[in-house]
Every structure is written in structure tokens, then in C-alpha cells.
Amino acid sequence: MNRITSLFQKKNEKVLNVYFTAGFPKLKDTVSVLEALQDGGVDIVEIGMPYSDPVADGETIQDSNQKALENGMSVSELFEQLKDIRANGITVPIVLMGYLNPVYQYGIEAFCEKCQEIGIDGLILPDLPVDEYFREYKSTFEKYGILNIFLITPQTSEERIRFIDEVSDGFIYMVSSASVTGAVSGINTGMEAYFNRVNAMDLKNPRLIGFGIKDKETFETASKYASGAIIGSQFVRILDNAKDIKSEVIAFVKSLK
């Protein structure tokens, strides 16, 4: 069974997903950050594949993408770094987040096959339209046991949300507002109305709320309206300033719980 599916069968509240950019702050930090996140007790790790034009991301994550690319990070380098993680004790579900162009260049099927080989559980590709996924790639993802995670926003229609829920598995990434990562802070009443509206739809997939989650308070507030939440920009800032990655990552994760 896919590790994400297994996780949500066991736990459906206060699920903590933490994002970081591969190859940041330094090229070879990827596995060290992943290990520290697992040691801290995260439920899902989302690893960003650096891209030159990360349109869904704000300044903090854009900067980390640029630094990682300058460090020499690429899809092939990331796969090389991650190739032994499951043999070396990493058990936490892992999602790769990125953009279509590098995945197309690698080859969709070859990419999914490599993810299966390494032990990657899911992908988030914000610029892959759900209709195209359903027509062209769903069977390939399923062949290799890779879940494709879609984003919804307050502007996503009910019809679209129900279609996403029907054709995907794992969880739905519920973007808290129509903005980029790092641009909002906290949960406001407008967001709450949106969260309640989606909850009333009784979808089959659990939801995790992202954008604006930065600390214990915002994590717990978001978790009242979904199965948990995703922290990205704030964690990337922690990494950018960390003197001791392992201890500071573990301390940050524990501060959220």
C-alpha cells in the first residue's frame, strides 16, 4: 500500500506535511534535512524540485529554488541523492513537488518508474491540468503506484473539486487563499468559510491546508478545518538561517506539535 494512503488510514487529524527545497541551503543537505524532519516527527515530507520559474511560489521559496539551482541541483542529482533513503531507514511518506517542464524532459513514465524505484509516494505538479492528467497520465501514475496530488483554491468550482476528488487519491492540497506561498499569514474568516464549504462536500480524499501556516497556532487552527496542514516558506527560512540543521529542524517540528 502507498505510504500516504496507509498514513491517512491510521491518522486523520493534525497531519503535518513540511516542505523544503532539494539542494538547499547546500547541494548535499537534502538527505540530512529529510532525516531531521523524520526524527522530529513529521507525517509527510514534501521535497521541492528546484525550477527556474516556480509560479506558485513566493519570494522565499523562489530564492531557495534559485540557490539550489546555482548549487547544481537537478532532477537526476535529486534521484541520485535519494536512491538509498529507504534502505537507510527513511520510512516517512515522501512527495516530490515541482513543475512539469523538468518532468517532461526526464520523461513522464521514466520519472514515475524512478520514483517507484526510490520509494517516492506522490507528486505535486501545480501546472499539470487535471483534465490532461486524467486523459494522458493517470494510468502511468497508477502503474507505478505514484499518487498525484492536486491543488484547489477558494476560486475552484465545486464541479472541479469533485472531479479532482474523483480522479485522484492520497490527499487534496487545499490552498488557503488565491496567492503564492509565503504571501499570507494566518487563517481569516474568509478562509474559514471556504474550508467549511469544502468540508460540507463530503469528499473521499482528506485535505491538507497550505499557504499561511507558519507555527503551532496556525497549524492547529488549520487542522480544525482539515486533516492537517502544510508548512513551507517558514521552514525554508529556518533552513536558510540554521547553524545546526539537525537540531534546529527537530526543534522547529517539535514546536508545532
Phi, psi and omega per residue, in radians:
M1 nan 2.463 3.076
N2 -1.003 2.422 -3.070
R3 -1.088 -0.553 3.115
I4 -1.192 -0.808 3.101
T5 -1.023 -0.798 3.141
S6 -1.072 -0.730 3.130
L7 -1.013 -0.865 -3.062
F8 -1.259 -0.337 3.014
Q9 -1.241 -0.522 -3.104
K10 -1.631 -0.507 -3.013
K11 -2.500 2.198 -3.110
N12 -2.302 0.407 3.043
E13 -2.584 2.575 -3.123
K14 0.887 0.738 3.032
V15 -1.344 2.157 -3.070
L16 -1.845 2.047 3.076
N17 -1.947 2.160 3.127
V18 -2.031 2.306 3.132
Y19 -1.735 2.448 2.875
F20 -2.539 2.800 -3.120
T21 -1.586 2.214 3.110
A22 -1.064 2.435 3.099
G23 1.364 0.322 -3.123
F24 -2.328 2.409 0.055
P25 -1.235 -0.503 3.111
K26 -2.076 2.745 -3.034
L27 -0.930 -0.767 -3.025
K28 -1.611 0.235 -3.133
D29 -1.410 -0.203 -2.974
T30 -0.933 -0.942 -3.068
V31 -1.211 -0.630 3.110
S32 -1.077 -0.731 3.107
V33 -1.156 -0.764 3.113
L34 -1.023 -0.801 3.137
E35 -1.105 -0.723 -3.130
A36 -1.164 -0.666 3.096
L37 -1.108 -0.753 3.101
Q38 -1.112 -0.761 3.132
D39 -1.082 -0.574 3.134
G40 -1.284 -0.412 3.077
G41 1.883 0.396 3.078
V42 -1.175 2.760 -3.130
D43 -1.648 -0.606 3.110
I44 -2.428 2.450 3.026
V45 -1.951 2.268 3.118
E46 -1.935 2.001 -3.093
I47 -1.808 2.126 -3.141
G48 -1.415 2.302 3.037
M49 -1.604 1.933 -3.027
P50 -0.983 2.455 -3.133
Y51 -2.504 2.618 -3.034
S52 -1.272 -0.339 -3.108
D53 -2.397 1.211 -3.085
P54 -1.375 1.475 -2.912
V55 -1.136 -0.422 -3.113
A56 -1.506 -0.058 -2.997
D57 -1.933 2.602 3.107
G58 -1.507 -2.975 -2.975
E59 -1.034 -0.735 -3.067
T60 -1.073 -0.863 -3.120
I61 -1.306 -0.585 3.035
Q62 -1.012 -0.790 -3.138
D63 -1.097 -0.699 3.134
S64 -1.173 -0.622 3.060
N65 -1.074 -0.804 -3.114
Q66 -1.105 -0.755 3.133
K67 -1.137 -0.695 3.130
A68 -1.124 -0.720 3.091
L69 -1.110 -0.728 3.094
E70 -1.116 -0.531 3.103
N71 -1.265 -0.279 3.130
G72 1.865 0.237 -3.137
M73 -1.260 2.453 3.084
S74 -2.606 3.002 3.097
V75 -1.054 -0.793 -3.132
S76 -1.102 -0.699 3.111
E77 -1.150 -0.700 3.122
L78 -1.098 -0.794 3.116
F79 -1.058 -0.673 3.107
E80 -1.120 -0.736 -3.137
Q81 -1.135 -0.609 -3.022
L82 -1.619 -0.048 -2.920
K83 -1.060 -0.486 -3.076
D84 -1.922 0.210 -2.992
I85 -1.111 -0.690 -3.103
R86 -1.226 -0.647 3.092
A87 -1.187 -0.430 -3.072
N88 -1.769 0.362 2.936
G89 1.748 0.082 3.072
I90 -1.444 2.077 -3.109
T91 -2.028 -0.235 -3.079
V92 -1.166 2.489 3.042
P93 -1.035 2.457 -3.113
I94 -2.193 2.291 3.059
V95 -2.042 2.329 2.987
L96 -1.650 2.287 3.120
M97 -2.012 2.292 3.137
G98 -2.982 -2.778 -3.057
Y99 -2.172 2.740 -2.914
L100 -1.078 -0.671 -2.973
N101 -0.947 -0.889 3.124
P102 -1.129 -0.557 3.124
V103 -1.223 -0.739 3.053
Y104 -1.027 -0.778 -3.114
Q105 -1.089 -0.643 3.125
Y106 -1.278 -0.536 -3.059
G107 1.828 2.108 -3.042
I108 -0.983 -0.860 -3.089
E109 -1.202 -0.738 3.118
A110 -1.076 -0.652 3.130
F111 -1.130 -0.851 3.137
C112 -1.096 -0.700 3.131
E113 -1.097 -0.719 3.127
K114 -1.169 -0.679 3.097
C115 -1.051 -0.779 3.111
Q116 -1.069 -0.751 -3.120
E117 -1.051 -0.720 -3.082
I118 -1.390 -0.558 -3.085
G119 1.872 0.510 3.033
I120 -1.439 2.450 -3.020
D121 -1.764 -0.482 -3.076
G122 -2.765 2.920 3.101
L123 -2.257 2.539 2.940
I124 -2.130 1.997 -3.138
L125 -2.196 1.572 -2.993
P126 -1.035 -0.433 -3.109
D127 -1.729 0.269 2.995
L128 -1.672 1.899 -3.135
P129 -1.101 2.465 -3.087
V130 -1.086 -0.609 3.128
D131 -1.119 -0.740 3.131
E132 -1.161 -0.731 3.083
Y133 -1.004 -0.841 -3.082
F134 -1.081 -0.758 -3.095
R135 -1.286 -0.750 -2.895
E136 -1.835 -0.568 -2.882
Y137 -2.194 -0.200 -3.054
K138 -0.984 -0.768 -3.107
S139 -1.122 -0.600 3.122
T140 -1.210 -0.787 3.098
F141 -1.019 -0.798 -3.105
E142 -1.168 -0.616 3.115
K143 -0.987 -0.650 -3.084
Y144 -1.799 0.138 3.055
G145 1.222 0.484 -3.121
I146 -1.771 2.196 3.100
L147 -1.494 2.430 3.089
N148 -1.864 2.108 -3.047
I149 -1.731 2.175 -3.140
F150 -1.819 2.678 3.106
L151 -1.716 2.499 2.925
I152 -2.187 2.721 -3.139
T153 -2.270 3.027 3.076
P154 -1.022 -0.361 -3.117
Q155 -1.577 -0.135 -3.117
T156 -1.246 2.259 -3.090
S157 -1.208 2.755 3.093
E158 -1.049 -0.707 3.128
E159 -1.032 -0.754 -3.129
R160 -1.176 -0.747 3.131
I161 -1.061 -0.756 -3.135
R162 -1.153 -0.615 3.091
F163 -1.159 -0.786 3.090
I164 -1.028 -0.760 -3.135
D165 -1.106 -0.635 -3.094
E166 -1.244 -0.708 -2.974
V167 -1.692 -0.010 -3.113
S168 -2.214 2.879 3.123
D169 -2.389 2.934 3.127
G170 1.810 -1.621 3.029
F171 -2.746 2.859 3.048
I172 -1.816 2.292 3.115
Y173 -1.497 1.892 -3.027
M174 -1.678 1.718 -3.135
V175 -1.236 2.213 -2.975
S176 -1.218 -0.443 -3.088
S177 -2.710 2.874 3.139
A178 -1.429 1.343 -3.112
S179 -2.644 -2.996 3.035
V180 -1.778 2.928 3.137
T181 -1.036 2.468 3.083
G182 1.434 -0.056 -3.054
A183 -1.573 -0.269 -3.141
V184 -2.110 2.775 -3.135
S185 -2.423 2.031 3.088
G186 1.547 3.139 -3.104
I187 -2.020 2.222 3.134
N188 -1.975 3.068 -3.033
T189 -1.130 -0.573 3.097
G190 -1.106 -0.721 3.090
M191 -1.117 -0.709 -3.112
E192 -1.053 -0.691 3.116
A193 -1.092 -0.717 3.091
Y194 -1.118 -0.803 3.134
F195 -1.051 -0.765 -3.127
N196 -1.149 -0.646 3.122
R197 -1.091 -0.767 -3.141
V198 -1.225 -0.695 3.100
N199 -1.010 -0.659 -3.113
A200 -1.196 -0.232 3.137
M201 -1.365 -0.232 3.076
D202 0.960 0.967 -3.113
L203 -1.282 2.741 3.128
K204 -1.348 -0.532 -3.120
N205 -1.525 2.442 2.975
P206 -1.162 2.809 3.116
R207 -2.100 2.511 2.974
L208 -2.107 2.340 -3.090
I209 -1.632 2.300 3.107
G210 -2.252 2.894 -3.109
F211 1.407 1.970 3.091
G212 1.670 0.020 -3.141
I213 -1.648 2.142 -3.005
K214 -2.431 -0.282 -3.047
D215 -2.699 -3.083 -3.097
K216 -1.029 -0.746 -3.095
E217 -1.084 -0.859 -3.111
T218 -1.234 -0.581 3.089
F219 -1.115 -0.793 -3.119
E220 -1.211 -0.632 3.092
T221 -1.115 -0.829 3.125
A222 -1.064 -0.644 -3.092
S223 -1.189 -0.269 3.053
K224 -1.254 -0.385 -3.038
Y225 -1.928 -0.024 -3.103
A226 -2.732 -3.088 -3.137
S227 -1.330 -0.180 3.136
G228 2.877 -2.778 -3.048
A229 -2.642 2.915 -3.089
I230 -2.085 2.274 3.081
I231 -1.992 2.222 -3.116
G232 -2.208 -1.289 -3.006
S233 -1.000 -0.755 -3.121
Q234 -1.092 -0.689 3.132
F235 -1.203 -0.667 3.093
V236 -1.073 -0.648 3.068
R237 -1.113 -0.716 3.098
I238 -1.014 -0.828 3.141
L239 -1.086 -0.706 -3.085
D240 -1.075 -0.533 -3.079
N241 -1.836 0.033 -3.020
A242 -1.236 2.365 3.013
K243 -1.616 -0.579 3.110
D244 -2.318 1.723 -3.006
I245 -0.981 -0.869 -3.026
K246 -1.038 -0.915 -3.054
S247 -1.207 -0.660 -3.100
E248 -1.292 -0.607 3.070
V249 -1.150 -0.831 -3.137
I250 -1.061 -0.742 3.140
A251 -1.107 -0.708 3.141
F252 -1.129 -0.809 -3.133
V253 -1.079 -0.785 -3.121
K254 -1.125 -0.503 3.127
S255 -1.196 -0.314 -3.121
L256 -1.530 -0.279 -2.972
K257 -1.775 nan nan
